[in-house]
Amino acid sequence: MRQHISPEFEAKFKEGLNLYLCSNWKAAIKVLKEADEMMIRGMNESGAMDGDIELVNKLLFGLDVNAAKDVIESLRSEMGDGPSKCLINYMTARNANPPLKFKLDRCRALDSK
């Protein structure tokens, strides 16, 4: 399950997470977007989900192989790295401006499951 996760991705995510925790949200967003792209590229390079092309063809009867590959590529882009996307969305929703409480406590309340 982790074949597409590289040491480079892990280092990039950790860098973005540290920037987030240090309230440098503009830089954190940039770095986490890079991590997300690395995750998508990792899925492409490792061939993760390539076996799903047959499944996509079965589910979407009549789809040619190239169209199935396009669907898989779209899914990869949508999925990317969930933790990176979550942090990016949280910071972006706040205009990359951490609240004072976050700056002081270096944490936030989780408001969803």
Residue, then its C-alpha position, 0 to 999 in steps of 0.5 A: m500500500r505504501q509503494h508509491i510513498s518515497p522518502e522524498f515525499e515524506a521529507k517534503f510533507k514533514e517540511g510543510l507540516n513544520l511550516y504549518l506548525c510554525s505559523n508560516w502558512k503561506a510557505a506551508i501551502k506551497v510546500l504541501k502542494e509540492a508534496d501532494e504533486m509528489m504523491i500523484r507522481g509517485m502513484n503514476e511512477s509506481g503503477a499504483m492503480d494501473g490494475d484498476i484499468e480493467l475494473v474501470n472498463k468493467l464499471l464503465f462498459g465500452l470505455d477504451v483503454n485510453a479513456a480508462k487511463d484518463v479516468i485513473e489519472s483523474l482519480r489520482s489527481e483527486m486523491g493525491d495526499g489526503p493529509s496535505k490536501c486537508l491542511i492546504n484547505y484549512m489554511t486556504a480557508r483562512n487566507a493563510n493567516p493563522p489565528l492568534k490562538f494557533k500561533l500561541d498553542r501551535c494546535r487547533a481544535l478538530d471540528s469534524k470527524 
